[in-house]
């Protein structure tokens, strides 16, 4: 059986899970409990040596929220995205300020990536 990650990365993910940023909390409110249709998301999900902010494993979709610190780590983010894409994931990136100020646009982009219809009866993110 192939392990998804190492025990150390998994422990780090559990710790991050307890300390979401305000933008992560706000987006999680819209993603959790199948609020994006029938799609199940996980927060602070470990994939290889990386911990992604949100992941819909069955749909192979990763959502990353970036703050100002990401301006100085563009190369790291690029390598991380290349790794995730090599594992079959599609990576969506949003700035924290977009989640805070333009949530509807962020949710629309996620819906579009999922190929879902906004009128899904299980969607309470509208």
Secondary structure as the mmCIF struct_conf table of DSSP 4:
data_model
#
loop_
_struct_conf.conf_type_id
_struct_conf.id
_struct_conf.beg_label_comp_id
_struct_conf.beg_label_asym_id
_struct_conf.beg_label_seq_id
_struct_conf.end_label_comp_id
_struct_conf.end_label_asym_id
_struct_conf.end_label_seq_id
BEND BEND1 UNK A 4 UNK A 5
HELX_RH_AL_P HELX_RH_AL_P1 UNK A 7 UNK A 17
TURN_TY1_P TURN_TY1_P1 UNK A 18 UNK A 18
BEND BEND2 UNK A 19 UNK A 19
HELX_RH_AL_P HELX_RH_AL_P2 UNK A 22 UNK A 31
TURN_TY1_P TURN_TY1_P2 UNK A 32 UNK A 34
BEND BEND3 UNK A 36 UNK A 36
TURN_TY1_P TURN_TY1_P3 UNK A 37 UNK A 38
STRN STRN1 UNK A 42 UNK A 47
TURN_TY1_P TURN_TY1_P4 UNK A 48 UNK A 49
STRN STRN2 UNK A 50 UNK A 56
HELX_RH_3T_P HELX_RH_3T_P1 UNK A 57 UNK A 59
TURN_TY1_P TURN_TY1_P5 UNK A 60 UNK A 60
STRN STRN3 UNK A 61 UNK A 66
HELX_RH_3T_P HELX_RH_3T_P2 UNK A 68 UNK A 72
HELX_RH_AL_P HELX_RH_AL_P3 UNK A 74 UNK A 86
TURN_TY1_P TURN_TY1_P6 UNK A 87 UNK A 88
STRN STRN4 UNK A 90 UNK A 95
HELX_RH_AL_P HELX_RH_AL_P4 UNK A 96 UNK A 101
HELX_RH_AL_P HELX_RH_AL_P5 UNK A 103 UNK A 114
TURN_TY1_P TURN_TY1_P7 UNK A 115 UNK A 115
TURN_TY1_P TURN_TY1_P8 UNK A 118 UNK A 119
TURN_TY1_P TURN_TY1_P9 UNK A 121 UNK A 122
#
